[in-house]
Amino acid sequence: MRRFRLPLRSAARGFRPQAPRGLRVRLVVAFLLAAAFGALLTAGLTFHRARAAILDRAEETAVADLRTQLDSLAPDLTLPPTAEDLRGLTRQIDQAGGARAWHASASYRGGEPVTASPGTPPVPDELRRAVQDSGRAVHQRTEHDGRPWLALGMPVAYSDDSGDTDTGTDTGTGTHADADAGSLSGLTVYAAFPLDDDRADIDALVTAAEAGAVPALALALVPALFAARSVLRPVRRLRHGAERIAAGELDTRLDAPGRDELADLTRSFNTMAETLERDAAELRRLEAGARRFAADVAHELRTPLAAMAAVTEVLDEDAASGVLPADTEDAVRLISEEVRALARTVEDLMEVSRFDAKAAPVHREDVDLRTLVTKTLQLRGWAHDERVRADLPEPAPVRVDPRRIDVVLGNLVANALHHGRPPVTVAVRVRGDRVRVTVTDRGPGIPDEALPYVFDRFYKADAARPRSGGSGLGLAIAQENAALNDGTLTAANHPDGGAVFTLTLPSAASSPGTT
């Protein structure tokens, strides 16, 4: 047999007793514990009653036998007896005991018991007092030399028909072992015998109970497994149904036979699934309607906005030439700025609608991320702007859609310049199979309560300034573009102050193929 041992340190530090985790195991264990408790309780009560019956029978038989022997031997005793007379009486009782192995002793008028057998156990003081106080036969179980003994005490009385009530010398005729039939003679006989046979019977009961416990538990295992199976089967169906609903199969329904609690639970599950399916369908309908509405509005606004942009360009030229009055010139510049902002918002809405419709195209190329950062800064006039710094120490090959990464970087730098303070640092680092771009400013940072929502659509941290120059879609669009390129975009605050936006992309060696 192969044996496995844990190291002492591991066993001392790592061992933690754990309760069974599986519901089936717990049900079977609970059933077996209940069966074991019932069997133990039944065996205990049966053992207690059987033990009491065995001992009571032994006591009653011993008292009857001793009384019979005294009825035959006591009349031959001369009263008051001498020590030798008492010794002879006890010898006769011992010899008459036979297989019971009596060890008798006798005393007269409270004297010390006299015995003919040197191995006779001492008479317990409690037994002697009980016999003297009650004047009746008394028995007591004791221990002597590690063995159980039964000690008896029986007073001898005069018979009513003896015709002699004198307490002087007496032939003893008419005495008997029944205190209720006459007056006490002063003679008390004590006898003790071992209960080895009765103890063996009791031990046999214990052995039988122990031997029957294992088969009882083995038999209880069968109904335990059956009960666990009957309980777990509907629970397992409920689990599979819940997994299917979690996977999006909202039309899942389960059979609910029976009228027990598990059947009621299954019907409640079906009701829940039906409600979820109905609510999900309604939510999908409303969401699809909202997306179509936003896309339609943005599409319908593009044409008039293009016309308005063309008009504002002409007006901007007139305003720049100085032919317009001062008030009209200010109004033209304001209208031109608002038209351009509205046009950017419409373009952002169109882009968001493409994201929602899963229709945003992705054209991947193998490029160096340093090149993308440099082109983004150049296209927006930030390459020679002292407010923006580029930290590009090492090559960073990636496989991405350059246009979408340009949108991400442009939104991050513009957001840092608008809401933070310069200088804004754009740093590129390679970490294993990932490439990271961090955009850090020196502003006040992002409020802690706003950090979880900075990438939400139309979210603005300063609710008191709803017209902050942006639509609230820039960071949301940046995050969507990062996800389309298998990347992530996160926001945090720098320990020294300022906000830090981190774009993480897979390197060219680990990125997927072109889509």
C-alpha positions as CSV (number, residue, x, y, z in Angstrom):
1,M,0.0,0.0,0.0
2,R,1.4,3.4,-1.0
3,R,1.4,6.1,1.7
4,F,1.5,9.8,1.3
5,R,2.7,12.2,3.9
6,L,2.6,15.9,4.1
7,P,5.6,17.9,5.3
8,L,5.2,18.8,9.0
9,R,5.3,22.5,8.3
10,S,2.7,22.2,5.5
11,A,0.4,20.1,7.7
12,A,0.7,22.4,10.6
13,R,0.2,25.7,8.7
14,G,-1.9,24.8,5.7
15,F,-4.5,22.4,7.0
16,R,-7.9,23.9,7.4
17,P,-10.9,21.6,7.9
18,Q,-13.6,22.3,5.4
19,A,-17.2,21.5,5.3
20,P,-18.5,19.5,2.3
21,R,-19.2,21.9,-0.6
22,G,-21.4,19.9,-2.9
23,L,-25.1,20.0,-2.2
24,R,-25.4,16.3,-2.9
25,V,-22.6,15.5,-0.4
26,R,-24.2,17.7,2.3
27,L,-27.6,16.1,1.8
28,V,-26.2,12.6,2.0
29,V,-24.1,13.5,5.1
30,A,-27.1,15.1,6.7
31,F,-29.2,12.1,6.0
32,L,-26.6,9.7,7.3
33,L,-26.1,11.9,10.4
34,A,-29.8,11.8,11.1
35,A,-29.9,8.0,10.5
36,A,-26.9,7.6,12.8
37,F,-28.5,9.8,15.5
38,G,-31.7,7.8,15.3
39,A,-29.8,4.5,15.4
40,L,-27.7,5.7,18.3
41,L,-30.7,7.0,20.2
42,T,-32.6,3.7,19.6
43,A,-29.6,1.6,20.6
44,G,-29.0,3.7,23.7
45,L,-32.6,3.4,24.9
46,T,-32.7,-0.3,24.1
47,F,-29.4,-0.9,25.8
48,H,-30.5,1.1,28.9
49,R,-33.7,-0.9,29.2
50,A,-32.0,-4.2,28.5
51,R,-29.3,-3.5,31.0
52,A,-31.8,-2.5,33.6
53,A,-33.8,-5.7,33.0
54,I,-30.7,-7.9,33.3
55,L,-29.7,-6.3,36.5
56,D,-33.2,-6.2,38.0
57,R,-33.6,-9.9,37.2
58,A,-30.2,-10.7,38.8
59,E,-31.1,-8.7,41.9
60,E,-34.6,-10.3,42.3
61,T,-33.2,-13.8,41.7
62,A,-30.4,-13.2,44.2
63,V,-32.7,-11.9,46.9
64,A,-35.1,-14.8,46.4
65,D,-32.3,-17.4,46.6
66,L,-30.8,-15.8,49.7
67,R,-34.2,-15.7,51.4
68,T,-34.7,-19.4,50.5
69,Q,-31.4,-20.4,52.0
70,L,-31.9,-18.4,55.2
71,D,-35.4,-19.9,55.6
72,S,-33.7,-23.3,55.6
73,L,-30.6,-22.5,57.6
74,A,-31.6,-19.8,60.1
75,P,-33.9,-22.0,62.2
76,D,-30.9,-24.2,63.2
77,L,-29.0,-21.2,64.5
78,T,-28.9,-20.6,68.3
79,L,-29.6,-17.1,69.4
80,P,-27.7,-15.2,70.5
81,P,-25.1,-16.7,68.2
82,T,-21.4,-16.8,68.8
83,A,-18.8,-15.8,66.3
84,E,-18.3,-19.4,65.4
85,D,-22.0,-19.9,64.9
86,L,-22.0,-16.9,62.5
87,R,-19.0,-18.3,60.7
88,G,-20.6,-21.7,60.3
89,L,-23.8,-20.1,59.0
90,T,-21.9,-18.1,56.3
91,R,-20.0,-21.2,55.4
92,Q,-23.2,-23.1,54.8
93,I,-24.6,-20.2,52.7
94,D,-21.4,-20.1,50.6
95,Q,-21.6,-23.9,50.0
96,A,-25.3,-23.7,49.2
97,G,-24.7,-20.9,46.7
98,G,-23.3,-23.2,44.1
99,A,-22.8,-21.6,40.7
100,R,-23.7,-18.2,42.1
101,A,-20.5,-18.1,44.2
102,W,-21.8,-16.5,47.3
103,H,-19.5,-14.7,49.6
104,A,-21.5,-14.4,52.8
105,S,-21.0,-12.7,56.1
106,A,-23.2,-12.2,59.1
107,S,-23.5,-9.9,62.1
108,Y,-25.6,-9.8,65.2
109,R,-27.1,-6.7,66.6
110,G,-24.9,-4.3,64.6
111,G,-21.7,-6.1,65.3
112,E,-18.9,-6.4,62.8
113,P,-19.8,-8.9,60.0
114,V,-18.2,-12.4,60.4
115,T,-17.3,-14.4,57.3
116,A,-15.9,-17.9,56.7
117,S,-14.3,-16.9,53.3
118,P,-11.2,-14.7,53.4
119,G,-12.0,-13.4,49.9
120,T,-15.3,-11.9,50.9
121,P,-15.6,-8.2,49.9
122,P,-16.2,-5.8,52.7
123,V,-19.8,-4.9,53.4
124,P,-20.4,-1.3,52.3
125,D,-21.3,1.0,55.2
126,E,-24.2,2.4,53.1
127,L,-25.7,-1.1,52.8
128,R,-25.4,-1.8,56.6
129,R,-27.1,1.5,57.4
130,A,-29.9,0.9,54.9
131,V,-30.6,-2.5,56.3
132,Q,-30.7,-1.3,59.9
133,D,-32.9,1.7,59.0
134,S,-35.4,-0.2,56.9
135,G,-35.4,-3.6,58.5
136,R,-35.9,-5.1,55.1
137,A,-33.7,-6.8,52.4
138,V,-31.5,-4.3,50.6
139,H,-29.2,-4.7,47.6
140,Q,-26.4,-2.5,46.2
141,R,-24.1,-2.8,43.2
142,T,-20.4,-2.2,44.0
143,E,-17.0,-2.5,42.5
144,H,-14.3,-4.8,44.0
145,D,-10.9,-5.5,42.5
146,G,-12.2,-4.1,39.2
147,R,-15.2,-6.4,39.0
148,P,-18.9,-5.6,39.4
149,W,-20.5,-7.2,42.5
150,L,-24.0,-7.3,43.9
151,A,-24.1,-7.0,47.7
152,L,-27.2,-8.0,49.6
153,G,-28.2,-7.4,53.2
154,M,-31.1,-9.3,54.7
155,P,-32.3,-9.2,58.4
156,V,-33.7,-12.4,60.0
157,A,-36.9,-12.1,62.0
158,Y,-38.8,-14.3,64.5
159,S,-41.9,-16.1,63.2
160,D,-45.2,-15.2,64.8
161,D,-45.9,-18.9,65.5
162,S,-42.6,-19.6,67.2
163,G,-44.2,-19.2,70.6
164,D,-41.1,-17.6,71.9
165,T,-40.7,-13.9,72.2
166,D,-38.0,-13.9,74.8
167,T,-34.8,-12.2,73.8
168,G,-32.8,-14.6,75.9
169,T,-31.2,-17.8,74.7
170,D,-33.2,-19.4,72.1
171,T,-33.1,-22.5,69.9
172,G,-33.8,-20.4,66.9
173,T,-36.8,-22.4,65.7
174,G,-39.3,-20.3,63.9
175,T,-36.9,-17.6,62.6
176,H,-37.0,-16.7,58.9
177,A,-35.8,-14.1,56.5
178,D,-38.9,-11.9,56.2
179,A,-39.0,-8.8,58.4
180,D,-42.6,-8.2,57.6
181,A,-43.7,-11.5,59.2
182,G,-42.4,-11.0,62.7
183,S,-40.1,-9.0,64.9
184,L,-36.4,-8.7,64.1
185,S,-34.0,-11.2,65.7
186,G,-31.0,-8.9,65.4
187,L,-29.3,-11.2,63.0
188,T,-28.4,-9.8,59.6
189,V,-26.9,-11.8,56.8
190,Y,-24.9,-10.2,54.0
191,A,-24.0,-11.8,50.8
192,A,-22.1,-10.7,47.7
193,F,-21.4,-12.3,44.4
194,P,-19.8,-11.1,41.1
195,L,-21.9,-10.0,38.2
196,D,-19.4,-11.3,35.6
197,D,-22.1,-13.3,33.7
198,D,-24.5,-10.3,33.7
199,R,-21.6,-8.0,32.6
200,A,-20.8,-10.4,29.8
201,D,-24.5,-10.2,28.7
202,I,-24.3,-6.4,28.8
203,D,-21.0,-6.4,26.8
204,A,-22.7,-8.6,24.3
205,L,-25.5,-6.1,23.9
206,V,-22.9,-3.3,23.3
207,T,-21.0,-5.4,20.7
208,A,-24.2,-6.3,18.9
209,A,-25.2,-2.6,18.8
210,E,-21.8,-1.6,17.4
211,A,-21.8,-4.4,14.9
212,G,-25.3,-3.4,13.7
213,A,-24.4,0.3,13.4
214,V,-22.2,-0.1,10.3
215,P,-24.8,-2.1,8.3
216,A,-27.5,0.3,9.4
217,L,-25.5,3.3,8.0
218,A,-24.7,1.4,4.8
219,L,-28.4,0.7,4.3
220,A,-29.2,4.3,5.1
221,L,-26.8,5.4,2.3
222,V,-29.2,4.0,-0.3
223,P,-32.2,6.1,0.6
224,A,-29.8,9.1,1.3
225,L,-28.6,8.9,-2.3
226,F,-32.1,8.5,-3.6
227,A,-33.4,11.5,-1.6
228,A,-30.4,13.6,-2.7
229,R,-31.0,12.7,-6.3
230,S,-34.7,13.5,-6.1
231,V,-33.9,16.9,-4.6
232,L,-30.9,17.8,-6.8
233,R,-32.6,16.9,-10.1
234,P,-34.9,19.9,-10.2
235,V,-32.1,22.1,-8.7
236,R,-29.8,21.0,-11.5
237,R,-32.5,21.8,-14.1
238,L,-32.8,25.3,-12.5
239,R,-29.1,25.8,-12.7
240,H,-29.0,24.8,-16.4
241,G,-31.9,27.1,-17.0
242,A,-30.2,30.0,-15.3
243,E,-27.1,29.4,-17.3
244,R,-29.0,29.5,-20.5
245,I,-30.8,32.7,-19.5
246,A,-27.4,34.2,-18.6
247,A,-26.2,33.2,-22.1
248,G,-29.0,35.2,-23.6
249,E,-31.6,32.5,-24.2
250,L,-34.4,34.3,-22.6
251,D,-37.0,31.9,-24.1
252,T,-35.9,29.2,-21.7
253,R,-38.7,27.5,-19.9
254,L,-38.6,24.5,-17.5
255,D,-41.1,21.7,-16.8
256,A,-42.6,22.0,-13.3
257,P,-44.3,18.7,-12.5
258,G,-45.6,18.1,-9.0
259,R,-46.8,20.5,-6.3
260,D,-43.9,20.6,-3.9
261,E,-41.7,23.6,-3.0
262,L,-39.2,22.8,-5.8
263,A,-42.1,22.7,-8.4
264,D,-43.2,26.1,-7.0
265,L,-39.7,27.4,-7.4
266,T,-39.5,26.2,-11.0
267,R,-42.8,27.9,-11.9
268,S,-41.5,31.1,-10.3
269,F,-38.4,30.7,-12.4
270,N,-40.5,30.4,-15.6
271,T,-42.4,33.5,-14.6
272,M,-39.2,35.4,-14.0
273,A,-37.8,34.2,-17.4
274,E,-41.0,35.3,-19.1
275,T,-40.8,38.8,-17.5
276,L,-37.2,39.1,-18.4
277,E,-37.8,38.2,-22.0
278,R,-40.7,40.7,-22.3
279,D,-38.7,43.5,-20.7
280,A,-35.6,42.7,-22.7
281,A,-37.6,42.8,-25.9
282,E,-39.0,46.1,-24.9
283,L,-35.6,47.5,-24.0
284,R,-34.1,46.3,-27.3
285,R,-37.0,48.0,-29.2
286,L,-36.5,51.3,-27.3
287,E,-32.7,51.2,-27.7
288,A,-33.0,50.4,-31.4
289,G,-35.5,53.3,-31.8
290,A,-33.2,55.7,-30.0
291,R,-30.2,54.6,-32.1
292,R,-32.2,55.0,-35.3
293,F,-33.4,58.4,-34.1
294,A,-29.9,59.7,-33.3
295,A,-28.6,58.4,-36.6
296,D,-31.5,59.8,-38.6
297,V,-31.2,63.2,-36.9
298,A,-27.4,63.3,-37.5
299,H,-27.9,62.3,-41.1
300,E,-30.6,64.9,-41.7
301,L,-28.5,67.6,-40.2
302,R,-25.5,67.0,-42.3
303,T,-26.9,68.6,-45.4
304,P,-28.1,71.9,-43.9
305,L,-25.0,72.1,-41.8
306,A,-22.9,71.8,-44.9
307,A,-24.8,74.6,-46.4
308,M,-24.5,76.7,-43.3
309,A,-20.7,76.0,-43.1
310,A,-20.3,77.2,-46.7
311,V,-22.2,80.4,-45.9
312,T,-20.2,81.0,-42.7
313,E,-17.0,80.7,-44.7
314,V,-18.1,83.5,-47.0
315,L,-19.1,85.6,-44.0
316,D,-15.8,84.8,-42.3
317,E,-14.0,86.2,-45.4
318,D,-16.1,89.4,-45.3
319,A,-15.5,89.7,-41.6
320,A,-11.8,89.3,-42.1
321,S,-11.8,92.0,-44.9
322,G,-13.4,94.6,-42.6
323,V,-16.3,95.4,-44.8
324,L,-18.9,94.5,-42.1
325,P,-19.8,96.7,-39.2
326,A,-18.2,95.7,-35.9
327,D,-21.4,94.3,-34.3
328,T,-22.1,92.3,-37.4
329,E,-18.5,91.0,-37.5
330,D,-18.8,89.7,-33.9
331,A,-22.1,88.0,-34.7
332,V,-20.6,86.4,-37.8
333,R,-17.7,85.0,-35.9
334,L,-20.0,83.6,-33.1
335,I,-22.3,82.0,-35.7
336,S,-19.3,80.5,-37.5
337,E,-17.9,79.0,-34.3
338,E,-21.2,77.5,-33.3
339,V,-21.8,76.0,-36.7
340,R,-18.4,74.3,-36.6
341,A,-19.1,73.0,-33.1
342,L,-22.5,71.7,-34.2
343,A,-20.9,70.0,-37.3
344,R,-18.4,68.3,-35.0
345,T,-21.2,67.1,-32.8
346,V,-23.1,65.7,-35.7
347,E,-20.0,63.8,-36.9
348,D,-19.5,62.4,-33.4
349,L,-23.2,61.2,-33.4
350,M,-22.7,59.6,-36.7
351,E,-19.6,57.8,-35.5
352,V,-21.4,56.7,-32.3
353,S,-24.3,55.3,-34.4
354,R,-21.8,53.3,-36.4
355,F,-20.3,51.9,-33.2
356,D,-23.8,50.9,-32.0
357,A,-24.7,49.3,-35.3
358,K,-21.4,47.3,-35.3
359,A,-20.7,48.9,-38.6
360,A,-17.5,50.7,-37.9
361,P,-14.8,49.5,-40.4
362,V,-11.3,48.7,-39.2
363,H,-8.3,48.7,-41.5
364,R,-5.2,47.5,-39.7
365,E,-1.6,48.3,-40.8
366,D,1.8,47.5,-39.3
367,V,3.1,50.8,-38.1
368,D,5.4,52.3,-35.4
369,L,3.3,53.9,-32.7
370,R,5.9,56.7,-32.5
371,T,5.1,57.6,-36.1
372,L,1.3,57.8,-35.3
373,V,2.0,60.1,-32.3
374,T,4.2,62.4,-34.4
375,K,1.7,62.7,-37.2
376,T,-1.1,63.4,-34.8
377,L,0.8,66.2,-33.2
378,Q,1.8,67.6,-36.6
379,L,-1.7,67.5,-38.1
380,R,-3.1,69.5,-35.2
381,G,-0.3,72.0,-34.9
382,W,1.1,70.6,-31.6
383,A,4.4,69.4,-33.0
384,H,6.1,72.7,-32.2
385,D,3.8,73.8,-29.4
386,E,5.6,74.2,-26.2
387,R,2.5,73.1,-24.3
388,V,2.8,69.5,-25.7
389,R,5.9,67.3,-25.2
390,A,6.6,63.9,-26.9
391,D,8.5,61.2,-25.1
392,L,9.3,58.5,-27.7
393,P,12.5,56.7,-26.7
394,E,12.1,53.3,-28.4
395,P,10.4,51.6,-31.3
396,A,6.8,50.5,-30.6
397,P,5.5,48.3,-33.5
398,V,1.7,47.8,-33.5
399,R,-0.9,46.5,-35.9
400,V,-3.8,49.0,-35.7
401,D,-6.1,51.2,-37.8
402,P,-4.0,54.4,-38.0
403,R,-7.0,56.7,-38.5
404,R,-8.8,55.4,-35.4
405,I,-5.7,55.6,-33.2
406,D,-5.2,59.2,-34.5
407,V,-8.7,60.0,-33.3
408,V,-7.9,58.5,-29.9
409,L,-4.6,60.4,-29.5
410,G,-6.1,63.7,-30.8
411,N,-9.1,63.5,-28.3
412,L,-6.8,62.7,-25.4
413,V,-4.4,65.6,-26.1
414,A,-7.2,68.1,-26.8
415,N,-8.9,67.0,-23.6
416,A,-5.7,67.5,-21.6
417,L,-5.1,70.9,-23.0
418,H,-8.7,72.0,-22.5
419,H,-9.3,70.7,-19.0
420,G,-5.8,70.4,-17.6
421,R,-2.7,72.6,-17.6
422,P,0.4,72.4,-19.8
423,P,2.8,70.9,-20.3
424,V,1.0,67.8,-21.7
425,T,3.3,64.8,-22.0
426,V,2.7,62.0,-24.6
427,A,4.9,59.0,-23.7
428,V,5.2,55.7,-25.5
429,R,6.6,52.6,-23.7
430,V,6.9,48.9,-24.6
431,R,6.1,46.5,-21.8
432,G,6.5,42.9,-23.0
433,D,3.8,42.1,-25.5
434,R,1.9,45.4,-24.8
435,V,2.5,49.0,-25.9
436,R,1.3,51.8,-23.7
437,V,0.7,55.5,-24.6
438,T,0.2,57.8,-21.6
439,V,-1.1,61.4,-21.9
440,T,-0.4,63.3,-18.8
441,D,-1.3,66.9,-17.9
442,R,-0.4,69.2,-14.9
443,G,-3.9,70.3,-14.1
444,P,-6.1,69.6,-11.0
445,G,-6.9,66.1,-12.1
446,I,-10.2,64.3,-12.3
447,P,-12.6,64.4,-9.3
448,D,-12.7,61.0,-7.6
449,E,-16.5,60.9,-8.0
450,A,-16.2,61.5,-11.8
451,L,-13.5,58.9,-12.5
452,P,-15.9,56.0,-13.1
453,Y,-17.9,58.0,-15.6
454,V,-15.4,59.9,-17.7
455,F,-15.9,57.6,-20.7
456,D,-19.7,57.7,-20.5
457,R,-21.5,59.5,-23.4
458,F,-22.4,63.1,-22.9
459,Y,-20.9,63.0,-19.4
460,K,-19.4,66.3,-18.1
461,A,-17.7,66.4,-14.7
462,D,-18.7,70.1,-14.2
463,A,-22.5,70.0,-14.3
464,A,-22.6,73.8,-13.7
465,R,-21.0,74.4,-17.1
466,P,-23.0,72.4,-19.6
467,R,-21.6,74.4,-22.5
468,S,-17.9,73.6,-22.0
469,G,-16.9,73.7,-25.7
470,G,-17.4,69.9,-26.2
471,S,-20.2,67.5,-26.8
472,G,-19.2,65.0,-24.1
473,L,-18.6,62.3,-26.8
474,G,-14.9,62.6,-27.3
475,L,-13.7,60.2,-24.6
476,A,-16.5,57.8,-25.3
477,I,-15.5,57.7,-29.0
478,A,-11.8,57.3,-28.0
479,Q,-12.6,54.3,-25.8
480,E,-14.7,52.7,-28.6
481,N,-11.8,53.2,-31.1
482,A,-9.3,51.7,-28.6
483,A,-11.6,48.6,-28.2
484,L,-11.9,48.2,-32.0
485,N,-8.1,47.9,-32.1
486,D,-8.0,45.3,-29.3
487,G,-6.8,47.8,-26.8
488,T,-8.0,49.5,-23.6
489,L,-8.2,53.1,-22.4
490,T,-8.2,54.0,-18.7
491,A,-8.2,57.2,-16.7
492,A,-6.5,58.0,-13.4
493,N,-4.9,60.8,-11.4
494,H,-1.1,61.2,-11.2
495,P,0.3,61.2,-7.6
496,D,1.9,64.5,-8.3
497,G,-1.2,66.0,-9.7
498,G,-2.9,66.0,-13.1
499,A,-4.9,63.4,-15.0
500,V,-3.3,60.4,-16.7
501,F,-5.0,58.6,-19.7
502,T,-3.4,55.3,-20.7
503,L,-3.9,53.6,-24.0
504,T,-2.8,50.0,-24.1
505,L,-2.4,48.1,-27.4
506,P,-1.0,44.7,-28.3
507,S,2.3,44.8,-30.0
508,A,2.6,43.8,-33.6
509,A,3.8,40.3,-32.7
510,S,0.7,39.5,-30.6
511,S,-2.0,41.4,-32.4
512,P,-4.6,39.6,-34.6
513,G,-4.7,39.7,-38.3
514,T,-6.3,42.3,-40.5
515,T,-10.1,42.5,-40.4
